[in-house]
Amino acid sequence: MPYVNIKVTDENVTAAEKKALIEGTTQLLQDVLNKDPKATFVVIDEVSTDNWGIGYETVTEIRQK
């Protein structure tokens, strides 16, 4: 029972894009590891750019540059 957690910044990821991520991830696990899609869990977490840091800065600060 695979569990995949995808984290992205909350910058307008559409429902269609999320669906494509879920479908693509599920298909990859089926193709590579022969995992049953009905037992594959994919969770997408959207993280505020204020809560995502790279180096000493938040993504919000980096995007403002």
C-alpha positions in Angstrom: 0.0 0.0 0.0 2.1 2.9 -1.2 1.6 6.4 0.2 3.0 9.3 -1.7 3.0 12.9 -0.3 3.6 15.7 -2.8 4.2 19.1 -1.4 3.9 22.2 -3.6 3.7 25.9 -2.9 0.2 27.3 -2.9 0.6 29.2 -6.1 -2.6 28.5 -8.1 -2.2 24.7 -8.8 -5.4 23.9 -10.6 -7.7 20.9 -9.9 -6.7 19.5 -13.3 -3.0 19.7 -12.5 -3.6 18.0 -9.1 -5.6 15.2 -10.9 -2.7 14.8 -13.4 -0.2 14.5 -10.5 -2.4 11.9 -8.8 -2.9 9.9 -12.0 0.8 10.1 -13.1 2.1 9.1 -9.6 -0.3 6.2 -9.4 0.6 5.0 -12.9 4.3 5.3 -12.2 4.0 3.1 -9.1 2.0 0.6 -11.1 4.5 0.5 -13.9 7.7 0.4 -11.8 6.6 -1.5 -8.7 3.5 -3.3 -10.0 1.4 -1.7 -7.2 -2.3 -1.9 -7.3 -3.8 1.6 -8.1 -6.7 0.8 -5.7 -4.3 0.6 -2.8 -2.1 3.6 -3.8 -2.6 6.8 -1.8 -1.4 10.2 -3.2 -1.8 13.2 -1.0 -1.0 16.8 -2.2 -0.2 19.4 0.4 -0.2 23.0 -0.6 2.2 25.0 1.5 2.1 28.8 1.9 5.2 30.4 0.4 5.7 32.1 3.8 6.1 28.6 5.3 8.6 27.3 2.7 12.2 28.3 3.1 15.3 27.9 0.9 18.6 28.9 2.5 17.9 31.8 4.8 14.8 33.1 3.0 11.1 32.2 2.5 9.9 31.5 -1.0 7.8 34.7 -0.6 10.9 36.8 -0.2 12.6 35.0 -3.1 9.6 35.6 -5.4 9.6 39.3 -4.6 13.1 39.7 -5.9 
